[in-house]
Amino acid sequence: MKCLFGYLCIITLFILVIYGTVLAAENSGTTLAALTDVQKYNRAIHIMAMLLVGFGFLMVFVKKYGRSALTATYLLVSVSIPLYFLKESLFSTVNSVDVIDKLILAEFAAASLLICAGAVLGRLKMGQYILLGVLFVPFYAFNEWIVLNGGLGLISGKVIDTGGSIVIHAFGAIFGMCVAVSMTTAKEYATPIECDDTSDRFSLLGSMVLWVFWPSFCAALVAPADVPRTAVNVILALCGSTIATYFASIKMRGKISAADIANATLAGGVAIGSTCDLALPGTAFIVGISAGGLSTFGFAIIQSWLTNVTRRVDTCGVLYLHGLPGLLGGIAALFIASGINIAAQLTGILVTMVIAAASGLVSGKMLAQFGRKLEPYLDEEEFCE
């Protein structure tokens, strides 16, 4: 009897396993979709860490503006994400987009806004950062619609920009630069931007957070099968830009600059964005080296020259971390992506530059109507002691 009972148990267990396997097969589509969404959620949280901790602390290099920089980061993220969701509710450009995809796209908009805000950091009242977000997101979404979704039929063909070198980084940087062109006063130009050892250390901490999570940013919406390759490419590009920054900083300045290390080391992640899921690992490393060298040259040579010529201030140097490397990434796609539509790619870059510049100039004029800080780059005007 005991043997018979044992056999019955084994048979019953076997039947249950078979039945469970059949059920799993029937529901495999749902299970796979659910697992993919969970993976996207994980990357979305990584991006949120980049937005709040990474960008936030990267911008505290202004030694007497740290509380304002972090508060502005909170506000900019908290304004841009709901605004992008509102845009999706009213003017959705893609049918049946998962809610987690919408969150990631909204985070991309927030990242571009933070890049933009870096150009005028320290020169806006806190309420003006909120207004900047309200003005920025519709223009960002409009450009995204035209360049990536074929809006208005201006671009006939696909623009390669998986990780946003063009529509996120270059757009945010050019928009911010043009806001600065519209708003910078003679007093702001004449006021030095001060930093010290402590503010530099916090800025380097923010840079490291961005460095660590950048693969999740670029891989956020790629196909699951392409995530590993994308992550490897981004890490190699960041390694390339970090090495290039070290040597270029010493060559151009004589010593290592903390500003170069905190910023230009990230240029590889910016530049590889367009082709992060397409490039070969060796190519990604070369793109990173090129971006790091270009970005360091921008911070060490171009920034002071351009500031003196235009008498306009780019507080965080967004043109050199995001603008030039972003454009480099968009152009590099011409040589990396096989079968690329060259006309569409170049048109996408041009359209992004035009929309960003025009909307940035208009937004700057509008922001200027809401007053000025009495003293730039200081917390005390708006914070309790």
Summary of the structure (lengths in Angstrom):
residues: 385
radius of gyration: 23.4
end to end distance: 83.8
largest distance: 98.2
contacts: 1456
relative contact order: 0.14
helix: 79%
strand: 0%
